[in-house]
């Protein structure tokens, strides 16, 4: 990418930008909390010069036209729940905060779509559509994330094994381009073979190509029945090796989650609540959904039989009471925060590998933990090969931890490349993973991506320093 010398925001710029939003939505310099210098993980930081809370598309248009003309870098931010520094203003400049663009605009029952603004929270979408009998399938762990952020990172989640990821549930997007132009990418249609898939380019681009201002989401009728099975195994290897066999059993689980005993113990301590079982080294959590109890029971009974009779499971716990559901799913939802609370600092490897390689890859992380004498807990979406692996600093000094982290990441991402995997399954590339992506994809693919970036954003003002910059 070409090097750009960005202009520093001056008093004239501040005076003009202040006219574009309501007074209470304009913050500059020390008025901006340090929380907005980083994302949820906090390993990447940068200080913005100004932050503008926007309420509509035209405010964003006016900001982008000015920023593009004056070569001022712009970063878009929602809830800031990312983990790779995508929403961090590395070059200062402007943060456009879309959290106040939070209207649910339309439920179209004829076309089974929901139109929303980017600041709507994922939990708010569930709360709106499910009582009305509808279902939005993507299920990332952080329910307080905004839908704009989910789309920008192509978030995945636990239900991806059956329903796909965020991009599979987006019908159309309204976006503001870096020069201030507004475009609709896609329509309220099921099929689309009309030219290059620009909508798909925008999804997962992490705010480097355009700013999402409206999204038309696909809905489905809500499944009537659901149930989960908690399946303990004697060893981590047995648990992980069970995953491909469960998939081959053709029981169509909605989710297949893997976690270790020590991760459950972190969650118990963090939440102050007991998990139904903590005696085994590893667990598989299976979820099933169906149109009726007969269909549901046929699937989960087959899965339970396979686990007990063929795969060596110690037991199968049916998660059907309210108490068990709360215990299991609250713990699963708290894994990230629980691991974070167990250490002084951590960083994450959000690697994705072929499902047949999951067991070998997790064993590889155990070898790394021994080699580098460091704690590396993990859990993951075993059904789609997406693993969340955490390197914990604990009592190491900053310098020692930095060196160990660099060496471990080098080995982890090289191993992912060797087994046919990629460096991110759902959290994106941001700033933290740029170099690892280059190593896995190679120069040709990076040049193609840089070419796409230069077409959308020739002045490189939108989220500079991320993904391929």
ABEGO torsion letter per residue (X at the ends): XBBBBBBBBBAAAAAAAAAABBAAABBBEAABBAAAABBAAGABBBBBABBBBBABAAAAAAAAAAAAAAGBBBBBBBAGABAAGAABBAAEEBBBBAAABABBABBBAAAGBBBBBAABBAAAAAAAAAAAGBBBABBBABAABBAAAAAAAGBBEAAAAAAEBAAAABABBBBBBAAGBBBBBEBBBABBABEBBAAAAABGAGGAABBBABBBBBBBBBBABBBBBBBBBABAAAAAAAAAAAAAAGAGBABBBBBBAAAAAAAAAAAGBBBABAABABBBBBBBBBABAAAAAAAAAAAAAAAAAAAGBABBBBBABAAAAAAAAAAAAAAAAAAAAABABBBBBBBBBBAAAAAAAAAAAAAAAAAAGBBBBBBEBAAAGBBBBBBBAEABBAAAAAAAAAAAAAAAAAAAAAAGBBABAAAEAEAAAAAAAAAAAEAAAAAAAAAAAAAABAAGABGBGBGAX
